[in-house]
Amino acid sequence: MPAELIQVTDHVWLWPSHPDPARVQAAVGIVVGDDSSLLVDAGQSPDLARKIKAAMDAEGLPSPAAIVYTHYHWDHTWGACAWDIPVIAHDLCGQFLAAEAAKPWSHDYLRAEMERDHLLVPSFQARARAIRNFQDFHIVLPEQTFVTTRTLDIGGATVELEHVGGRHSPDSTVVRVPAAGVIFLGDAYYPPPYHLRSPADAPDLDLVASLVSEDYDWYVESHDRPHRRAEVLDLLRAAT
Ligand SMILES: [Zn+2]
């Protein structure tokens, strides 16, 4: 039994982020409906997507029918080509990914870009490690986009998407599962990505504070373990 898939609560499972930050492996959420599941992000690579698929089958979870991207960053989207299901995302996410898809991704391209801009090294080294073979890879653009909010009925549970933007990525979207009391934060409150970050940049705790609600007990971010509401409130108090 693959050990990595965990159940957060009713309706919600998670493939957690990789504990080694150098891997830049974002978590993948699974919202389980009656007959199908919805994925929150696609995983960083086709290999990871196949691993998650096998783990879902082993747990007897219903097959995913669609993916929601929390934002366009590679570690959330590059596994999508192995899922072969439609993607839903914010309109800006579609625009950013179209620009990303036009780049000539390959190991040679990654090397050349790292030579050109050393700030890209951590991200591009992680991409080179994640994608063994670029023949097996393409970026999947969203089939459906939205602008402010979107509600999805997955059978047995509704899922609410809300665009929150922010400095990490302007397309950041949070994903609420009201029946489960879970909110997926993606990377929404993180500072900008490493190659764009300045020393003054900090996590956007005001955004976190604005999202905390008594209706939601679980706060699932993409690069840390899930936190319960009480823990989030403690963290916010400690930071002010
Ligand atoms: Zn990100």
Boltz pocket constraint, residues with backbone or C-beta under 6 A from the ligand:
constraints:
  - pocket:
      binder: B
      contacts: [[A, 71], [A, 73], [A, 168], [A, 169], [A, 187]]
      max_distance: 6.0
